[in-house]
Amino acid sequence: MVGKTISHYEITEKLGEGGMGVVYKARDSHLKRFVALKVLPPEKIADPERKHRFVQEARAASALNHPNIVTVHDIDQADGIDFIAMEYVEGKTLDELIGRKGLKLNEALKCAMQIADALAKAHAAGIVHRDLKPGNVMLTAEGRVKVLDFGLAKLTEPAAVSSEDSLVTEQPSTETGLIVGTVSYMSPEQAEGKKVDSRSDIFSFGSVLYEMLTGRRPFRRDTPALTLAAILHLEPPPLPAETPADLEKLITRCLRKDPARRYQHMDDVKIALEELKDDSDSGKLAAASAAKPKVRRWLPLAATAAVLLIVATGWLTWRTLSTSLPPQRVVPLTDYAGNENYPSFSPDGSQVAFTWNGEKRDNRDIYVTNVRTAGKPLRRTTDPAEDLFPAWSPDGTQIAFVRSQGSQRAIYVVHPLVGEARKLADLSPIGHSGGPSWSPDGKWLAVAEWYEDKTSAIELVPVQSGVRRKLISAPFVEGRYSLPSFSPDGHFLAYALDSGGGSFGDLYLLELGADLMPRRQPRRLSQYAGRFFGITWTPDGRSVLYGADYHIDSGGNKSYIWRTRVDAPTRPERIEVTGEGANYPSVSRTGSKLAYSFRRSVSHSDIWRLEPGSPPVNIFPSTGSEWDPQFSPDGKRIAYVSAGEGSDSAIWVANSDGSNPVQLTERVNRGRGSPYWSPDGRWLAYDGQSEDGHWDIFVIDAAGGQPRRLTPYPSNEQIPSWSRDGKWIYFMSTQTGQAEVWRLPANGEGKGEQLTDDGGIHPVPSYDGETVYYGKAGGLYARSLAGGPERRVLESISINAYWPVKEGIFHIARARSVGPTALELRFFDYETKKSRLLDRFQSGGAQKLSVSPDRKTFLFSGGAAQSSNSDLMLIENFR
């Protein structure tokens, strides 16, 4: 093509070649100037519809008049060749200039500001670049940025990721695998083939800016598939320590996985960059990033007294600093239905691998979750066998685990992001003895084996090649080995030795030589620690952490995380903050985070949505407990109680289907319950435990705010309800020494009045406001507010699962003739004085019935049963 003339463009040299065609330098004979001529292969525009889109978008791009955008001059066809003529820019692409170490801070900011300005202009015109990368950004000798290839992205979308929205654009001819360059800068939604908007460009911009500062791509991996997986599930490596904090925050926000959490407009990014550039030019930014604590090097002192003074001062300073350290904070790492166990930190501490039996609780597989960003975990295995005890390799490229099915057991490894699992070695079929532990060099896996000849051993399994080696063995009568764990330097191996038939064991330490062979006899580090649930090391190698139900201190069957020193053995220390039920600890490489499994066996309550004719549906399928639901007067929202760890609980409000939950009251370790809407839907009354330990009635704005206490009595007041006219709040009170029904003005003015004298709980006024219903032994009762004796309305009823309406009372009762868990939804008609069956269903219990305004949907809390769940917890600032 060089030397050929296309239309009035004389081609002088070839500039580049890629998957979408060839770019030439050409001379425009009409205007006497050089242009860049992109010649498009005929097969790319053979489809009339695709050609129409190409022409339309190219015209839109040519309309962008901006100094940082390469101008499109012409789109034409000559001699059967389709081409685009655009501004010729003399300079280098950004990827040529970045280099291995990246750009200087001031240069990077200057360049980034111009790119942001160009994108802001395009976005304002409704154009999304879709392929922003250093190869599509040119810099002139004067430092002027020119962004290339606007409007071409859709033309270049084949079906690699989806039928319409994949992206492979022009690449340098030296690039192997045309998708690699573009994939590295894709947004997560673009990588998944979803619809993209301007926020996708913001993500790509964050990737480019990251590379400008570091010289490396934030998500680059060895293959396109691994790169895509990293974009979807991983965070980029930390920026250099000298990166200003505000710039780091800007990049982090650009690279959020969720588009809603990124910058929403490129104009905002541009303004933030301009402020950073101003601070950089004034020296403020550099000063802020360079301000590091100086370490004073003390010269030798002649006087002993002075030395002692320094030591004393240092000790006092240490005490002051230690008391100001950030507090340890325990937060949930997972909260899925089912059981999550056996956490293992990735080497960089950003991810945790674990075993989960899934939402349906049907099979245990290996999953990976991100520590810093909440979201759905990445499932890494799908085999019908059970996959247990994941262990992350030291280089972060593999996860080893045990696959078990019946008597078949083996060690497998799998990549953290993509690919199938690979079997390394078979294990003895006799039983579980914990998972594998990687040697620090990543060449060996230590495993504990139990053999049919009634011996036990700890062996080394080669990861790549070699022969299995036995480190230590013993007959069952001396004990069974389990849970081997290499020290960080590989000089020791900690393990458990059970000498009590699965009930009593101790922690041992085996010293290893350079060849990983034992040097001395094992040393015991604990005494009668009980059953072991996981062993790991602190990063400094001085202590071992383990889960155990330490019989002497805990009375058995109470698993805690324990710590014992290796260099100076002492009595094991219980890590109290983890709580009872903690096991299988894993410490991040920096030692600042501790992940562990937390097992609980509790009475569990859920909120169920019932539409007669269909089975009840759990609208909050989590491992927490929710109860006391009530529809708002318009039926669009529900109020309910949700409990966390221990006895703390809070009032929440959500949409009627359980979506968009919002916490309304503070969660405290006292109690909150029984929310009830005011007739206008503006307020919620509820009961809560006050500082003095008594329960009181509170009122809070349903939109949030400070609660108002209504009952300052030295007794317990609970379970409020509101009259239909909004003037009264009914409740149960123990002022007389037993539970009775009371009421007081909803505005808090005036005294309360007692309505019953022979006991009563769970009061609800009638629709007409003339009667109050309440429960007590024997069923549901009613009393006229005009006076007179109480009367029993219903016998067979859950005394707090009823809801009066104008024509009668909806209620739930046991169907004992059908089965112990069978319940019936019934309606008692005031006119006929009869109760008719509406639906029958199975549940472990039913409380606090609520009916939607159209009477088609019913809510109740129940299904209470003793259940065992295990979640992963995370301690931040662990020490």
N, C-alpha and C positions, 0 to 999 in steps of 0.2 A: 504493500500500500504506500510505502514511502516513495515520494516522487509523483504520486498519482494526484489528480485533481477531482474532488467530489463537489459538484455544483461550482461554487466560486471559492472553494477552500483548497489551497495547495498544501498537501501533507508533506511536512518536512522531517519529522522524526517520531518514533514511537515512544510514548511516555510510560505506558503500563498496560498490563493485560490481566483480566480476571474472568470470573465465571459469567459475567454479564456482557462481555465484549472487550474491545480494545480502545484505548484512549491515545490519541495522537496529538502532537503539536502541529497546527496548520496555520497558514497565512491567509487571511481574508483579503482577496484581491480587490474587493469593492471598497472596503474601509481602510485598507492598508494597515492592518493590525494582526497580531497573533491571537489565535483562539485555541481552546482545547476542544477537540472533536471526538466525541464518543460514538463509535460505530457499533450498532446493535445487531447481534446475530438474527437472521430472518426468522428462526424458529421461535424466538422470544416474543415476536409481535405478529405472528401468523394469525392468531385469534383476533377477530375484529373487535370484540369486547375488550380484550386486554389492551389492544392498541388504543382504543378510545380512552380507557382509563389512564394510560400512559400520557397521551397527549393532554388530557384534561389536567392531570396533576403537574405535568411539566409547565404548562401555562400558568398554573397557580404559583409555582415556584419562581417563574420568571417575573411575576408581579411583585416579588419581595425586593424592595429597594432598600438595601441596608449595606453599610460599608463592610460588615463582617460576613456577608453571604455572597458566595460566588454567583454571578448573574448568568442566567440562561439567555442566550441571544437568539437562538433559532432552533426550530425543530422542522426537519424536512426529509425528503427522500429524493435520491438521484441515482440513476443507473441501477435501480433495484436495491439500493443501500439506504437503510434508515439511519439517521444520525441526529445527534444533538450537538449544537455549537454553543459553547459557553466561554465565559471569561477565562483567559489564560493567566494563571498566577505563577509568578516566578518565586520559588522558595522551596521549603522542605515541609514534609508532612510532620505532624506532631510526634508520631511514633518514631521518626528518625531522630528527633531532637531529645526525646525523653532520656534515652540511655538506661543503663542499669541502675543508676542511683537517683534517677528522677531529676526534676528541675529545682533550682533554688526557689525558696519560698516566694520571694517577690515576683520572680518570673512566672511562677505557677499562678499566682493571684491575678497578675496582669492578663495572662492568657485566658484564665477561667472567666474573668469578667466579660471579655469580648465574646466568648462562646455563649455565655448566659444571655448576653444582650441579643445575639443573633437568634437564639432559640425563643426568647421572649417575643421577638418580632414575628417569627413564624407562627408561634402558638396563637398570637393575637389575630393572625389571619386564618386560623383554623387548620394549620398545617402541622403535622407531627412528623418529625424526621424519621424515626423508627430505626435508624442505623447510625447513631452517633458513636464514633470511635476515633482514636487518634489518627487512623489512616484516612479519615474523612475530614480532617482539620489541617489546613496549611498555614504556615507562618511565612510572611515575606521577610526580606532582609531588614526591613524597618520595624519588624515586630508586629505587623498587622495580621490579625487572624482572619482566615477565610474558611467558612464552613461549606463543605461540598455536598452534592447529591441530595438536595431537597426535592421532594416530590417524586423520587424514583423508587421508594421502598416497596410500594404495593406492586409495581410491575415486577419486581424481583422476588415475589413470594411464591415459591413452589410448595409442594405438599410434604415437606420434611417433618414439620411439627404438626400441622393440621392442613386441611385442604386449601385454606385461604390465607392463613395468617402466620406462616413461617417466614423467616427472613434469611436470605443468603444474597449478599450484594457483592459488588466488585471487590476483589482481593488482589494483593500483589501476586505476581506470577510465581514468586518463590514460596508462597504459603502452601503447605501441604494440608489438604482437607479444607475445602473452601468455606466450610461452616465455622471453623474454629475461631477465626478472628472476630466475627460478628457475635457468635454465641457468648463470648467472654463479657460482652457489654449488655446483653439482653436483660430486660426486667423480668421478674418472676412471672408476671402475667403474660408477657410475650413468649417466654419459654414454654408456657403451658398452652399456647395457642389461643389465649383468651383475647377479647377485644382490648385494644390499647388506646390510651389517650395521652395528653401531654405529660402526665405524671410518669409515663414510661420513659420519656426522654429525660426526665429529672433523675430517674434511677441510673440511666446510662451516663448522664453527666457526672453523677457521683462516682461511678466507676472510672471515668476518664480522669477526674480530679484526683482520685486516690492514686492512680498510676503516675500522674504528673509528680506527685509528692514522694512516691516510693520507688518508682522504676519497675513495678510489677503489677500485674493485673489482679484485682481483688479476689476473683473466683477462678483463676486459671488452674486447670488440672490437666492430667496427661491425655485425656480423651474428651471429645465433645460431650459424651454422655455424662462423664464425671463432672464436667464444668457445669452442665445444666443442673445436675443434682445439687452441686454446691450453691448455685444461685438460688435454688428453691429452698434449701434447708440449712445452709451454713452462713456464718458471719465471716467477714474478711479478717485476716490477721490484723493485730493492732497496728496503728500508725506509729511512725518513729516517735520516740519519747520527746523530741524537741518540737513536735507539731503543736502549735497553739491550741489550747483547749476549745476555743470558740470555733476554730476551723474544723477540729475533729468532730464537734457536735453537728456542724453543718453537713459534713460528709455522711455521718451516721444517719442523719435524718433523710438525706437523699436516698440512702441505700436501705430504707425500711422495706421489708417484704410486702407489707400491706400498703397499697397505694394511698389509703385514707390516712396513714400515719406519716407520709412523706410531706415535703413542701407541696402545696397544691398549685402554686403558680411560679413560673420561672422568674417573674419580676421580683418575687420575694427573695429568691436565691441571689439574684443580681444585686439587690440592695444590701444583703448581708455580706456579700463579697466586697462591695465598695467600702463598707465600714471596716472590714478586716484590712483592706488595702490601705485605708487612711491610717489605721493604727500601726500598720507595718511601716509606712513611710515616716511616721512620727517617732518610731522607736518603741511605742508602747507595747506592741504585740511581741516584739522580740524580747523586751524586758520581762514581759509576763511569762513567756515560755522559758526564759533562761533563769528565772528566779528559783533556784534550788537551794535547799539548806546546805550550808557549808559545814564540812567536818573539820573541826579544829584539831590540829596535830600538836599535842602538848610536847614541848621540849623537856628533856630530863631536868628534874628539879633537884636542887641540892638538899633542901630541907625536908626531912621526913614529915614535919608538921604540915607543910604545904601539900604534900602528897595525900595525907590523910584528909585534909580539907577538900581536896578535889574529889576523892572517893566518896566522902560524905555528901558533897554537893551533887555528884552524879547519881548517888542512890536516891536522894530526895527528888531529883529531876525525873529519874526513872519512875518513881512512885507517882509523881504528878502526871507524867505522860501515860502511864498504864491506866490511871483512872479516867483519862480522857479518851481512851481508845473507843472507836465506835462499838456499840453493843452488839453482841451476837443476836442474829435475827433468824427465827425459824419460819420458813415459808413453804407452802406446798409446791412440789415440783410437778406432780401429776395429781389428777383428781378424776380418774376415769372409773366407769363401772367395772367391777371385777377386781383382779389382784395384780399389782405391779410389784416386782421384786428384783433383787440382785443388781443394784445400780453399779455402773462402772464409768468413771470419768474418762473423757478423751484426754490426750496429753496436754492440749492447750486449755482444758477446763471449760470449753464452750458447749460441750455436748455430754450427754449421759446415755449410755446403752443400758437396756434393762429387759427383763422378761415380763410379758403381759399376756393374760389369757383372753384378751379381746373384749369388745363390747358385748358379744354374745356369750362370753365366758366358755367358749367351746374348745380353744386350743392355745397353748402357750408358745409364743414366738418371740423373736428378738426384735426390739424396736429401738429407735434412736430419737431423742428429743433435744431441743435446743434449750440451754439453761437461761439465756437472756431474753428470748422471745417466745412467748406462749403461742401454742398452736398445736395442730394435729401432729402426732408423732409419725416418724417415717418407719414403716414396717419393712424389716430386712429379711425375714424368713417366712415361709408359708407352708412348710412341710407339715403333714398331719401328725408327725411325732412331736414330742415336747422338746423345745429348745430352751436350755437353762444356763445359768451362770455365765453371762457374757463377760469377757475380759478384753480390754482395749490394748492393742500392741503399743510398745513404746514409741514407734514412729507414726502412729495414728492411721496406718493404712489397712489394718485388719482388726476384726473382732473375733476372738476365739470363744467357743461355747461348747456345751455338752448337749448332744442330741440323744434323747432316750425314748424308746418305744418298746414296751414289754421288757424282755431280757436283753434287748440290743441297745448298746450304748457306745457312743463314739465321740471323738473331738472333731469339730469342724471349725473352719474359719470363713469369714465373709467380709467383703469390703463394706465400710460404713455407709456407702451411698448407693452403689449399683452392683449388679452381678449376682450370680448364684453362689451358694455356699459350697465349699470344697472340703472333703473329708481328709483329715490328717492321719488319724489312727483309731483303731477299735479299742474299746475299754472293756474291762471285765464285766460280765453281766450280773454280778451278784448283788449290786446295790449302789445307791448314791453316796458319794463321799466328797461332795463339793465340786467346785469348778477348777479350771486351769489357772496358773499364774505365769506370766511372761518373765523370762530372765531379762535383765536390763538391756542386753544387747539384741534382744528379739530373736535369738536363735533357738531357744528352748522353752518348752512349757512344762511346768511341774504339775503333776497330777497325783492324787491319792487313789490307790487301787485296793480292792478287797477281792481275794481269790477264793476259789472253791476249795482249796486245800486248807482253808481256815488260817490263812496268813494275810497280813496287810503290809503295804509298802508305799513309799513315795518314789515316783520315777520321773525321769526327764524324757520328754518326747521331743524329737527334733522337728523343727518347723519346715525346713527345706530338705535336708538330707542328713543321714547319719543313723546311728543305732540307738534304740532306747537304752537308758541307763538307770539302774536302780540305786537310789541314794541310801535308803534305810528301809528295813523290814522287821517284822516281828509277828509271832503267832497271835491269834485272837485273844488268847488268855492273858496276854500282856497289854492288849489294847488295839484299837483300830485307828489308823491315821486318817485325817481329813483336812480339807481347807488349807493346803500349802500356800504360802505367800512369800515371794522374794522381797528382800529389803531393797531400797532404791539403788544401793551400790552393788548388790549381788553377793555380798559377803556373808549374808545370813538367810536362813529360811525359817520362817515361823510356821507353826502348824498346830493342830489340835490332836490330842491323843485321848480317845475315849476308852476308859477302863471300867465303865459301869453299865454296860449293856445299853448305851444310847442315852443314859441319864446323867452320868458324871464324867467329866473330862477336864483336862488342863491344857494350858498353853505352853508350848515348848519352843526352844530356839536351837537351831542346828547351824553351826559355823561352817562356812564353805571356803575352799581354796580358790585359786585363780582358775582351776579347771572345773569348778563347781562340784568338787567332790568333798565329802565331810572331812573336817580336820580334827574335831574333838567329839566327845560324847555330847548328846543333846543336853540342854539345860532347861529346867522347868521354871516358868515365869509366874505361874498362878497355882492356887491350891483349891481344889474342889470348885471349879468355876461353873460346873453344870454342863448343860448342852450349849454347843457353840453354833452361832449363826453368822458366819462371815469373819474374815481376818484381813486387815490391811495395815499399812505402815504410814506414819507421818513422813513428809518429804525429807526431813533431816535425818531420818533413820534412827532416831533416838527412842521412839515410842511405837508401840503396836496398839491399834484399836481393834476391838472385836465386839461382836454381839454375843451375849450369853445370859442365861437365867441363873445368875450367881446365887447358888443355894444358901450360902451362909448369910449373905446380906439381904437377899430378896425373898427368901422363903419359898423359892421354886416357882417355875411357870411364869415369871415376870421378866421378860427379856429387856435388857438395857444395853446401851453402848458403853464399853469400858475402855480405859486407857491404862497401860502399864509401861513403865520405863524399861528400856533394854540395857542401857549403859549403867544404870544404878537401880536395879529392881526394887520396887516398893510395893506396898499393898495396892492392888488395882483401884483406880479412881473411876467412879461412876459418872458419866457425862449426863448430869441431871436434865439439861435443857432438851435432850432428845425425848424424854418421857418414857413411860412404861409401854412396851410393845415395839421398841426400836431394835433393828437388827440389820445385818449385812451392810456395814459402813463402807464408804468409798471416799477418799480424800483427793482433792484436786492437787495438781503438781505443785502449786504455790502454797498449798496448805490453808488457803483462806476460805475454802468451801468444803463442807462435809455433806454428802448425800447418803441417805439410808432409807431402808424400808421401814414403814411404820404399820404394824399390824394391830387391828382393833377388833374386838368382838363386842358388839353393842346391840341394843335394841334399836332397830332402824325404822324410821317413819318416813313415808313418802306422801306426796299429794297426788291424788288420782282424779282423772277426768272421766266421767261416766256419761255416755249417751245411751239410753235404754235400747237394747238390742245388740249392742257391741260390747266387747270386753273392756274393762277399765284400762285407761292409759296413764302411765306414770309421766307427768309433765316435767319433772325435774330428775331425770335418771342419773344421779350422781351418787357419790359415796357418803354425802352428808345426810342430815335429817331435816325434813321440812314438814310443817304441820299447821293447823288452824287456818285453812284457806277461807277467803270470803270474796265473792264477787262485789265489785263496785256497783252502785245503783244503776249505772248505764250498761253494766255487763262487759265493758271493754277492758277492765283491769281486775286484778286480784291482789289482795293483801295477804301475807302469810308470814310465818316464822321460819327462819333458817338457823340451824345450829352449827357451830364449828367444833373445835376440839374442846373437850371437857364439858362444862355446863354453860358455856357462854352461848348467847343467842341474840338475834336482832330481828326487827321488823323489816320486811322487804315488800316492794310493790313491783308487779310485772304485768305484761299484757296477759289477756285471758288464756292464751295458749302457752304461757310460761316464758315467752321470749322477752328480751330486753329487761332483765331483772335489775332493780335499783335498790341498794341498801338505804333504808330510811332512818333508822336509829343506830346509835353507836352500839357495837358489839362489846358487851362487858361480861365479866365472869360473875354475873348475878342472874339475870334472866329477863327475858322479854317474851310476851305471848299474847294470844287472844285478840288480834286486831279486829276492829269493827268499824265500818264506814258510817259516817254521818249521812243522813238522807240526801243531802245535796252533793255528796261525793268530795267535799272539800277537806274534811277532817277524818282522822282516824283516832279512835280510842283504843287503848291497849293496857295491859297490866305489866308491871315491872317491879323488880326488887330495888328498894331504895337503899341508901347508905346504911340505915339503921337495921337492915336485914328484913324489914317488913315489906309486904307487897302492897302496891298502891296503883290507882288508876291514873293514867296519863292521857293527854290529848296532844296530837301533833298535826301540823299541816301536812296533807297528803303529798304536797310538792316538796316537802322537806323543811327543816328548820329546827328550832329549839322546842323540846316537849314542855308541856305545862302540867304540873302535878295537881290533881283534883282532890285527893283524899289524904289529908295529913293526920290520919288517925293512928293510934298506937296498936294497930291490929292489921290483919291481912285483908286486903280488898282485891278481888280478881274477877276475871271473865266479864268484861263490860259488854253492853249492847245499847243501841240507840233507839229511842222511840221514833216513830215515823214523822212526827212533827218537829223533831230535832230539839225538843225542849228538855228531855230527860235522858240520863244515862243510868241504866240498870246494872247491877253488879252483885257479886257475892261478897259478904263481909263476915268476919269472925268477931265483931265487936261484943257480941253477947256471950262468947265462949264457944259457940258452934256456928257452922256455916248457915247463914240466912240470906234471903234476897233483900237488897236495899235499892234505893234510887236517890239521885240528887240532881239538881239543875245542871244542865250541860255547860252553862257559862261559869260554873264554879261558885256562884253566889247563892247563899242560903244553906241550910243544913240538910243533911241526908235524912231519909225516913225509911224505917224498917217495914217490909211488906209481908214477910212470913214469920211464923213463930214456932214452927215445928221442923225446921230444916229445909234447905233448898240450895241448889247449885245450878250453874249454866242458865241464867235467866234470859228470856227473850220476850219482849212485849208482843201482843197480838197485833194483827194488821190494823184493827180499828182503835188500838190504844186503850181499850177498856179492860184488858186482861193481861196478866203476866204468866208466861209458862216457865217452868223450871223442872229440873230433874232431881230425883232422890231415889233411895231404895224403894223398889216397887214399880218404877216406871216414870212416866211424864205426868206432871201435875199442872193445875192451873188455879189461879186465884183472881177474883174480880177486884179491880182497884177501888170499886165502890164499897167493898166490904163483903163479909160473908166467909164461910168455911172454904177450905181448899177442896178440889175435886180431882180425882185421877182421870186422866184422859186416855192414856195408853199404857198397857202393861209391858208387852214385849217390844222393847226399844232400847237402843243404845242411848243413854240418857243425855248425851250432848250432841247426838247426830240427828237433829230435827230442824225444820225450817217452816215456820208458820206463814201462810199466805191468806188472801182474802177468803177463799173457799174452803180451806182446810190446812192440813199439816203434812208436808213431806217428811218421811223419816226412814231410817235404816234399822232393821231388826235382824236377829239371828234366825236362820232357817235350820234349826237343830235337827229336824227330821231328814234333811238332805245330807248333812255332813258337818263336821266341826268347823270348817272354814267357809261355809256357804252363808251368804248374806242376801237380804232382800231389800230392794227399794220399794217403798209402799207409800200410798197416799190416803190419809184419813180425811173423809168428807164430813164437814160439819153438818150438812143437811141430812145425810143418811145415817150418820154415826157409825159408818163402816169403813174399814181399811181395805183397799184393793191393791193387788200386786202389780207393780210396774216393771220390775226386772229382777233377775236373780243372778248373782255373780259370786266368784270366789275371792276371798281376801282374808288376811290375817287379823283384820279388825277394821273398825270404821269410827271416826270421830269428826266432830265439827262439820256437819253437812252444810253446804251452801248451794243455792239454786240460782241459775241465771234468770234475768228478767223475763225471757221468753219461755222459761220452764222446760227447755229442751236439753240443757246441760247441767250436770251436777258435779260438785267438787266435794271430796272428803279426804281427810288424812287417815292413813292406816297402813295396813300391810305390815304392822310392827312385828318383827321377828328377830330372834337372835341370829346375827349374821357375822361373818368374819370377812373383813376386807383389808387389803394392804395397799397403801399408797406410798409414793416416794416423797420424802421431805428433804429440804435443803437448809443447811445452816450457813448463813452469810457471816463473814467476819469471824470465822471459826478460829479458836486458839486454845 
